[in-house]
Amino acid sequence: MVDIAKSWQLQETYVDSFITQSYRFWKLSTNYLFFNV
């Protein structure tokens, strides 16, 4: 039971970091496109 909770927490952290990275990439891309129109 503890292993399941631990793996779920690990997965949650991975997903959270993935979303953060995607948001940063999107923000950079938007700024790049905006300044290079």
mmCIF file of the N, C-alpha and C atoms, coordinates in Angstrom:
data_MODEL
# 
_entry.id   MODEL 
# 
loop_
_atom_site.group_PDB 
_atom_site.id 
_atom_site.type_symbol 
_atom_site.label_atom_id 
_atom_site.label_alt_id 
_atom_site.label_comp_id 
_atom_site.label_asym_id 
_atom_site.label_entity_id 
_atom_site.label_seq_id 
_atom_site.pdbx_PDB_ins_code 
_atom_site.Cartn_x 
_atom_site.Cartn_y 
_atom_site.Cartn_z 
_atom_site.occupancy 
_atom_site.B_iso_or_equiv 
_atom_site.pdbx_formal_charge 
_atom_site.auth_seq_id 
_atom_site.auth_comp_id 
_atom_site.auth_asym_id 
_atom_site.auth_atom_id 
_atom_site.pdbx_PDB_model_num 
ATOM 1   N N  . MET A 1 1  ? 0.837 -1.207 0.000   1.00 0.00 ? 1  MET A N  1 
ATOM 2   C CA . MET A 1 1  ? 0.000 0.000  0.000   1.00 0.00 ? 1  MET A CA 1 
ATOM 3   C C  . MET A 1 1  ? 0.871 1.256  0.000   1.00 0.00 ? 1  MET A C  1 
ATOM 4   N N  . VAL A 1 2  ? 1.945 1.206  0.767   1.00 0.00 ? 2  VAL A N  1 
ATOM 5   C CA . VAL A 1 2  ? 2.857 2.351  0.839   1.00 0.00 ? 2  VAL A CA 1 
ATOM 6   C C  . VAL A 1 2  ? 3.562 2.547  -0.501  1.00 0.00 ? 2  VAL A C  1 
ATOM 7   N N  . ASP A 1 3  ? 3.914 1.433  -1.158  1.00 0.00 ? 3  ASP A N  1 
ATOM 8   C CA . ASP A 1 3  ? 4.583 1.514  -2.457  1.00 0.00 ? 3  ASP A CA 1 
ATOM 9   C C  . ASP A 1 3  ? 3.695 2.199  -3.501  1.00 0.00 ? 3  ASP A C  1 
ATOM 10  N N  . ILE A 1 4  ? 2.411 1.862  -3.482  1.00 0.00 ? 4  ILE A N  1 
ATOM 11  C CA . ILE A 1 4  ? 1.464 2.457  -4.430  1.00 0.00 ? 4  ILE A CA 1 
ATOM 12  C C  . ILE A 1 4  ? 1.381 3.968  -4.196  1.00 0.00 ? 4  ILE A C  1 
ATOM 13  N N  . ALA A 1 5  ? 1.286 4.353  -2.925  1.00 0.00 ? 5  ALA A N  1 
ATOM 14  C CA . ALA A 1 5  ? 1.204 5.772  -2.587  1.00 0.00 ? 5  ALA A CA 1 
ATOM 15  C C  . ALA A 1 5  ? 2.483 6.497  -3.005  1.00 0.00 ? 5  ALA A C  1 
ATOM 16  N N  . LYS A 1 6  ? 3.614 5.837  -2.792  1.00 0.00 ? 6  LYS A N  1 
ATOM 17  C CA . LYS A 1 6  ? 4.903 6.434  -3.133  1.00 0.00 ? 6  LYS A CA 1 
ATOM 18  C C  . LYS A 1 6  ? 5.041 6.609  -4.641  1.00 0.00 ? 6  LYS A C  1 
ATOM 19  N N  . SER A 1 7  ? 4.680 5.588  -5.395  1.00 0.00 ? 7  SER A N  1 
ATOM 20  C CA . SER A 1 7  ? 4.778 5.658  -6.856  1.00 0.00 ? 7  SER A CA 1 
ATOM 21  C C  . SER A 1 7  ? 3.805 6.695  -7.408  1.00 0.00 ? 7  SER A C  1 
ATOM 22  N N  . TRP A 1 8  ? 2.624 6.804  -6.784  1.00 0.00 ? 8  TRP A N  1 
ATOM 23  C CA . TRP A 1 8  ? 1.639 7.796  -7.221  1.00 0.00 ? 8  TRP A CA 1 
ATOM 24  C C  . TRP A 1 8  ? 2.173 9.201  -6.977  1.00 0.00 ? 8  TRP A C  1 
ATOM 25  N N  . GLN A 1 9  ? 2.816 9.396  -5.817  1.00 0.00 ? 9  GLN A N  1 
ATOM 26  C CA . GLN A 1 9  ? 3.386 10.703 -5.486  1.00 0.00 ? 9  GLN A CA 1 
ATOM 27  C C  . GLN A 1 9  ? 4.500 11.051 -6.468  1.00 0.00 ? 9  GLN A C  1 
ATOM 28  N N  . LEU A 1 10 ? 5.311 10.058 -6.816  1.00 0.00 ? 10 LEU A N  1 
ATOM 29  C CA . LEU A 1 10 ? 6.398 10.251 -7.764  1.00 0.00 ? 10 LEU A CA 1 
ATOM 30  C C  . LEU A 1 10 ? 5.838 10.631 -9.129  1.00 0.00 ? 10 LEU A C  1 
ATOM 31  N N  . GLN A 1 11 ? 4.793 9.930  -9.544  1.00 0.00 ? 11 GLN A N  1 
ATOM 32  C CA . GLN A 1 11 ? 4.155 10.207 -10.831 1.00 0.00 ? 11 GLN A CA 1 
ATOM 33  C C  . GLN A 1 11 ? 3.551 11.609 -10.831 1.00 0.00 ? 11 GLN A C  1 
ATOM 34  N N  . GLU A 1 12 ? 2.936 11.986 -9.716  1.00 0.00 ? 12 GLU A N  1 
ATOM 35  C CA . GLU A 1 12 ? 2.324 13.306 -9.590  1.00 0.00 ? 12 GLU A CA 1 
ATOM 36  C C  . GLU A 1 12 ? 3.380 14.398 -9.733  1.00 0.00 ? 12 GLU A C  1 
ATOM 37  N N  . THR A 1 13 ? 4.542 14.181 -9.112  1.00 0.00 ? 13 THR A N  1 
ATOM 38  C CA . THR A 1 13 ? 5.642 15.138 -9.213  1.00 0.00 ? 13 THR A CA 1 
ATOM 39  C C  . THR A 1 13 ? 6.132 15.231 -10.645 1.00 0.00 ? 13 THR A C  1 
ATOM 40  N N  . TYR A 1 14 ? 6.237 14.094 -11.327 1.00 0.00 ? 14 TYR A N  1 
ATOM 41  C CA . TYR A 1 14 ? 6.687 14.057 -12.716 1.00 0.00 ? 14 TYR A CA 1 
ATOM 42  C C  . TYR A 1 14 ? 5.723 14.818 -13.619 1.00 0.00 ? 14 TYR A C  1 
ATOM 43  N N  . VAL A 1 15 ? 4.428 14.581 -13.427 1.00 0.00 ? 15 VAL A N  1 
ATOM 44  C CA . VAL A 1 15 ? 3.404 15.260 -14.226 1.00 0.00 ? 15 VAL A CA 1 
ATOM 45  C C  . VAL A 1 15 ? 3.446 16.761 -13.964 1.00 0.00 ? 15 VAL A C  1 
ATOM 46  N N  . ASP A 1 16 ? 3.599 17.140 -12.701 1.00 0.00 ? 16 ASP A N  1 
ATOM 47  C CA . ASP A 1 16 ? 3.646 18.551 -12.335 1.00 0.00 ? 16 ASP A CA 1 
ATOM 48  C C  . ASP A 1 16 ? 4.839 19.241 -12.989 1.00 0.00 ? 16 ASP A C  1 
ATOM 49  N N  . SER A 1 17 ? 6.002 18.600 -12.969 1.00 0.00 ? 17 SER A N  1 
ATOM 50  C CA . SER A 1 17 ? 7.187 19.178 -13.593 1.00 0.00 ? 17 SER A CA 1 
ATOM 51  C C  . SER A 1 17 ? 7.027 19.236 -15.109 1.00 0.00 ? 17 SER A C  1 
ATOM 52  N N  . PHE A 1 18 ? 6.373 18.232 -15.685 1.00 0.00 ? 18 PHE A N  1 
ATOM 53  C CA . PHE A 1 18 ? 6.127 18.207 -17.129 1.00 0.00 ? 18 PHE A CA 1 
ATOM 54  C C  . PHE A 1 18 ? 5.235 19.380 -17.537 1.00 0.00 ? 18 PHE A C  1 
ATOM 55  N N  . ILE A 1 19 ? 4.189 19.633 -16.740 1.00 0.00 ? 19 ILE A N  1 
ATOM 56  C CA . ILE A 1 19 ? 3.283 20.756 -17.012 1.00 0.00 ? 19 ILE A CA 1 
ATOM 57  C C  . ILE A 1 19 ? 4.042 22.074 -16.903 1.00 0.00 ? 19 ILE A C  1 
ATOM 58  N N  . THR A 1 20 ? 4.896 22.187 -15.886 1.00 0.00 ? 20 THR A N  1 
ATOM 59  C CA . THR A 1 20 ? 5.684 23.407 -15.702 1.00 0.00 ? 20 THR A CA 1 
ATOM 60  C C  . THR A 1 20 ? 6.603 23.640 -16.887 1.00 0.00 ? 20 THR A C  1 
ATOM 61  N N  . GLN A 1 21 ? 7.277 22.567 -17.347 1.00 0.00 ? 21 GLN A N  1 
ATOM 62  C CA . GLN A 1 21 ? 8.173 22.677 -18.496 1.00 0.00 ? 21 GLN A CA 1 
ATOM 63  C C  . GLN A 1 21 ? 7.399 23.056 -19.753 1.00 0.00 ? 21 GLN A C  1 
ATOM 64  N N  . SER A 1 22 ? 6.237 22.449 -19.946 1.00 0.00 ? 22 SER A N  1 
ATOM 65  C CA . SER A 1 22 ? 5.409 22.746 -21.117 1.00 0.00 ? 22 SER A CA 1 
ATOM 66  C C  . SER A 1 22 ? 4.951 24.200 -21.099 1.00 0.00 ? 22 SER A C  1 
ATOM 67  N N  . TYR A 1 23 ? 4.570 24.671 -19.916 1.00 0.00 ? 23 TYR A N  1 
ATOM 68  C CA . TYR A 1 23 ? 4.131 26.063 -19.777 1.00 0.00 ? 23 TYR A CA 1 
ATOM 69  C C  . TYR A 1 23 ? 5.274 27.022 -20.089 1.00 0.00 ? 23 TYR A C  1 
ATOM 70  N N  . ARG A 1 24 ? 6.470 26.725 -19.588 1.00 0.00 ? 24 ARG A N  1 
ATOM 71  C CA . ARG A 1 24 ? 7.633 27.572 -19.864 1.00 0.00 ? 24 ARG A CA 1 
ATOM 72  C C  . ARG A 1 24 ? 7.944 27.588 -21.349 1.00 0.00 ? 24 ARG A C  1 
ATOM 73  N N  . PHE A 1 25 ? 7.902 26.429 -21.972 1.00 0.00 ? 25 PHE A N  1 
ATOM 74  C CA . PHE A 1 25 ? 8.178 26.323 -23.408 1.00 0.00 ? 25 PHE A CA 1 
ATOM 75  C C  . PHE A 1 25 ? 7.154 27.120 -24.213 1.00 0.00 ? 25 PHE A C  1 
ATOM 76  N N  . TRP A 1 26 ? 5.875 26.982 -23.834 1.00 0.00 ? 26 TRP A N  1 
ATOM 77  C CA . TRP A 1 26 ? 4.799 27.717 -24.506 1.00 0.00 ? 26 TRP A CA 1 
ATOM 78  C C  . TRP A 1 26 ? 4.986 29.221 -24.340 1.00 0.00 ? 26 TRP A C  1 
ATOM 79  N N  . LYS A 1 27 ? 5.369 29.645 -23.132 1.00 0.00 ? 27 LYS A N  1 
ATOM 80  C CA . LYS A 1 27 ? 5.582 31.054 -22.845 1.00 0.00 ? 27 LYS A CA 1 
ATOM 81  C C  . LYS A 1 27 ? 6.742 31.602 -23.678 1.00 0.00 ? 27 LYS A C  1 
ATOM 82  N N  . LEU A 1 28 ? 7.832 30.847 -23.744 1.00 0.00 ? 28 LEU A N  1 
ATOM 83  C CA . LEU A 1 28 ? 8.984 31.251 -24.551 1.00 0.00 ? 28 LEU A CA 1 
ATOM 84  C C  . LEU A 1 28 ? 8.617 31.321 -26.022 1.00 0.00 ? 28 LEU A C  1 
ATOM 85  N N  . SER A 1 29 ? 7.891 30.328 -26.499 1.00 0.00 ? 29 SER A N  1 
ATOM 86  C CA . SER A 1 29 ? 7.481 30.290 -27.907 1.00 0.00 ? 29 SER A CA 1 
ATOM 87  C C  . SER A 1 29 ? 6.583 31.477 -28.239 1.00 0.00 ? 29 SER A C  1 
ATOM 88  N N  . THR A 1 30 ? 5.647 31.784 -27.339 1.00 0.00 ? 30 THR A N  1 
ATOM 89  C CA . THR A 1 30 ? 4.729 32.899 -27.560 1.00 0.00 ? 30 THR A CA 1 
ATOM 90  C C  . THR A 1 30 ? 5.493 34.214 -27.607 1.00 0.00 ? 30 THR A C  1 
ATOM 91  N N  . ASN A 1 31 ? 6.422 34.397 -26.675 1.00 0.00 ? 31 ASN A N  1 
ATOM 92  C CA . ASN A 1 31 ? 7.235 35.617 -26.661 1.00 0.00 ? 31 ASN A CA 1 
ATOM 93  C C  . ASN A 1 31 ? 8.079 35.720 -27.920 1.00 0.00 ? 31 ASN A C  1 
ATOM 94  N N  . TYR A 1 32 ? 8.663 34.612 -28.339 1.00 0.00 ? 32 TYR A N  1 
ATOM 95  C CA . TYR A 1 32 ? 9.504 34.583 -29.536 1.00 0.00 ? 32 TYR A CA 1 
ATOM 96  C C  . TYR A 1 32 ? 8.697 34.971 -30.774 1.00 0.00 ? 32 TYR A C  1 
ATOM 97  N N  . LEU A 1 33 ? 7.521 34.375 -30.917 1.00 0.00 ? 33 LEU A N  1 
ATOM 98  C CA . LEU A 1 33 ? 6.658 34.681 -32.065 1.00 0.00 ? 33 LEU A CA 1 
ATOM 99  C C  . LEU A 1 33 ? 6.188 36.135 -32.016 1.00 0.00 ? 33 LEU A C  1 
ATOM 100 N N  . PHE A 1 34 ? 5.844 36.596 -30.836 1.00 0.00 ? 34 PHE A N  1 
ATOM 101 C CA . PHE A 1 34 ? 5.344 37.963 -30.672 1.00 0.00 ? 34 PHE A CA 1 
ATOM 102 C C  . PHE A 1 34 ? 6.402 38.989 -31.073 1.00 0.00 ? 34 PHE A C  1 
ATOM 103 N N  . PHE A 1 35 ? 7.652 38.740 -30.693 1.00 0.00 ? 35 PHE A N  1 
ATOM 104 C CA . PHE A 1 35 ? 8.724 39.694 -30.976 1.00 0.00 ? 35 PHE A CA 1 
ATOM 105 C C  . PHE A 1 35 ? 9.292 39.552 -32.379 1.00 0.00 ? 35 PHE A C  1 
ATOM 106 N N  . ASN A 1 36 ? 8.917 38.494 -33.088 1.00 0.00 ? 36 ASN A N  1 
ATOM 107 C CA . ASN A 1 36 ? 9.466 38.280 -34.428 1.00 0.00 ? 36 ASN A CA 1 
ATOM 108 C C  . ASN A 1 36 ? 8.401 38.312 -35.515 1.00 0.00 ? 36 ASN A C  1 
ATOM 109 N N  . VAL A 1 37 ? 7.339 39.051 -35.261 1.00 0.00 ? 37 VAL A N  1 
ATOM 110 C CA . VAL A 1 37 ? 6.281 39.176 -36.268 1.00 0.00 ? 37 VAL A CA 1 
ATOM 111 C C  . VAL A 1 37 ? 6.744 40.169 -37.331 1.00 0.00 ? 37 VAL A C  1 
# 
